[in-house]
């Protein structure tokens, strides 16, 4: 496996951590609150539980794979052979036979909107992982029939038309046919939302409604809204409309967040860095997660960044928050992680690859400079959303000027996304000791990117291998839930294969990662982003006892099977928080999903539904407006464009009007 300097640096830090835990040094000041527990875990090493007969990937370079692991007091107390570790057992030690299953350190999503997503999870119908549009539309009809007024059916991100065997979007005619009375809001990436007629009525969009700034209401020849809202160039129109929907009461929001965390546990996720989000105000919208933290009901560790909500008042937000919370304050389950991903609205370049790259406002440098200077003065870590190299270059101009006056020093900072970052700007990031958090947005939008910028540009978007070779700290993540799916295995599949969810190869060998490299991004790499790489990310004595037992062996399964992996058991802080299959007797179930009409209660989350087993609507569109089959052989020009039709490449259709790819009734 090819080595890189960032991973080697993380490995070297391991030796420092071991010295600390053995009492030969002192923990950094920001970890003092964890010190007593670590000492207890090392001194009182009588195991609470021992897992044995496994294939345990530790990410410890001296013991990369072991058969057994002992956990005590919420920490790893020992790793080794079955004989060595089983000899540590006491009469009350729980013994669990792994049955030769692969075990990995718990996955850590460095860019997830868990706090906001948790509030809404039980209200959302997930198309994540659904393999056909026919199944997706059957789910939509079933949910529309069981959703009471005034609630909506919401499909909010996590899917792409390229994942469907039909390789197309649903039409508005189809949506209206299966849901004539229940409001339906379907969000597609950052570029558009589809609303049925009932949803248009619910949000008050009529012929007389003016377009949003930065967005457009699609209209028919008579000026009536069709139901399509288009982001041009930002997603404000989409998110502002979504925000008009009914909210769950707090009791259901608590239940929803718990079930979202359990869904993440089901996929092997044990930690995340929450990137804030639009319409997520601090501290008002953090009451649910604070309540779960207070009640010790969190099963995913969260480090949270604060995201400004006030255009033109961003600096005032951060001045207020600096007086309320300190960086890294909290504990090992809920801790503050600084500012971002939105620092100022003038620097936000939403990626919509159906649209040309947006130019940032002329006042970007002034506004961004005021905020970042204030953050550095107060030693606040920060992250900045930046898709395009042009935005990154302008931001770096600001950072370099501030660093000259007030050295960044140990202030941790990084860019989020960075799909088109250049080598020149990577060198500038490196000189400022910055980093990058990458997400699998290209797995959902790669086809659009190739169409606009070309295959050659896509081969290094983002240039992950170059980042790692330069020693730049890189964390893995999803950017779920409104764009990409929260499923980490889709991201790991993308990192390893270089393919989109639709099967389009984006990257050659030069920009794909080995499996252990990809795993390191999702563990040690993400832990670095919250200054926790000394306690997270590897299974070795003194680290958090966070691990996942996998349904299939990530290290050996065929590449195409990676995205279908899940956990059969997940452990956080030494406690089993999820168990299934042969380990189901160890599970700790949650209260039932609420409210009772919740899509999650009926369908579950990622790939939880087999719509073919439910009497559904395979061709719902036949009832209204569209008189051809939408279930098979309907990829047409799109399969031809993707090179999946077996035909020789000729002139490809463009995506300026995506509804022309496949079905001409898309816009109606």
WOVEN-V973310 format. One record per backbone hydrogen bond with DSSP energy under -1.0 kcal/mol. CO is the residue of the C=O (numbers start at 1). NH is the residue of the N-H. Records with the same first field share a line. If there is no record, write none. Layout:
# WOVEN-V973310
CO->NH / NH
This chain:
# WOVEN-V973310
4->8
5->9
6->10
7->11
8->12
9->13
13->17
14->18
15->19
16->20
17->21
18->22
19->24
20->23
28->31
29->32
31->34
34->38
35->39
36->40
37->41
38->42
39->43
40->44
43->45
48->94
49->71
50->96
51->69
52->98
53->100
55->103
56->66
58->539
64->58
66->56
67->54
68->80
69->51
70->77 / 78
71->48 / 49
72->75
74->545
75->72
76->542
78->70
80->67 / 68
81->85
82->86
83->87
85->88
86->89
90->93
94->50
96->52
98->101
101->55
102->550
103->57
104->548
107->270 / 271
109->273
111->479
112->275
113->117
114->118
117->121
120->123
121->124
127->130
128->607
131->165
132->136
133->137
134->138
135->139
136->140
137->141
138->142
139->143
140->144
141->145
142->146
148->151
153->185
154->125
155->187
160->163
161->164
171->175
172->176
173->177
174->178
175->179
183->153
184->196
185->155
186->194
187->157
188->191 / 192
191->231
192->188
193->229
194->186
196->200
197->201
198->202
199->203
200->205
206->209
212->215
214->232
216->230
218->226
220->223
224->220
227->195
228->218
229->193
230->216
235->239
236->240
237->241
238->242
239->243
241->244
242->245
249->253
250->254
251->255
252->256
253->257
254->258
255->259
256->260
257->261
258->262
259->263
260->264
261->265
262->266
264->269
265->268
266->567
268->107
270->301
271->109
272->303
273->112
274->305
277->280
281->285
283->286
286->290
287->291
288->292
289->293
290->294
291->295
292->297
293->296
301->272
302->335
303->274
304->337
306->340
310->313
313->317
314->318
315->319
316->320
317->321
318->322
321->324 / 325
326->329
329->336
333->302
334->331
335->304
336->328
338->306
339->383
341->385
342->308
344->347
345->348
352->355
361->364
363->367
364->368
365->369
366->370
367->371
368->372
369->373
370->374
371->375
372->376
373->377
374->378
375->380
376->379
381->339
382->414
384->416
386->418
387->420
388->392
389->393
390->394
391->395
392->396
393->397
394->398
395->399
396->400
397->401
398->402
399->403
400->404
401->405
402->406
408->411
412->382
414->384
415->437
416->386 / 418
418->421
422->426
423->427
424->428
425->429
426->430
427->431
428->432
429->434
430->433
435->415
436->475
437->417
441->444 / 445
442->446
443->501
445->449
446->450
447->451
448->452
449->453
450->454
454->458
455->459
458->461
462->464
463->467
464->468
465->469
466->470
467->472
468->6 / 471
473->436
475->438
476->110
480->113
483->158
487->491
488->492
489->493
490->494
491->495
492->496
493->497
494->498
495->513
498->506 / 507
500->503
504->500
508->511
509->512
514->518
515->519
516->520
517->521
518->522
520->523 / 525
521->476
522->108
523->527
524->528
527->530 / 532
528->531
532->535 / 536
535->544
538->540
540->543
543->76
544->546
545->574
546->106
547->571
548->104
549->568 / 569
553->556 / 557
558->561
559->562
561->564
562->565
566->551
568->580
569->549
570->577 / 578
571->547
572->575
575->572
578->570
580->583
581->584
583->586
584->587
595->598
598->602
599->603
600->604
605->608
610->613
611->614
614->616
619->622
620->623
621->624 / 626
635->638
636->640
637->641
638->642
639->644
657->660
658->661
660->662
663->666
665->668
666->172
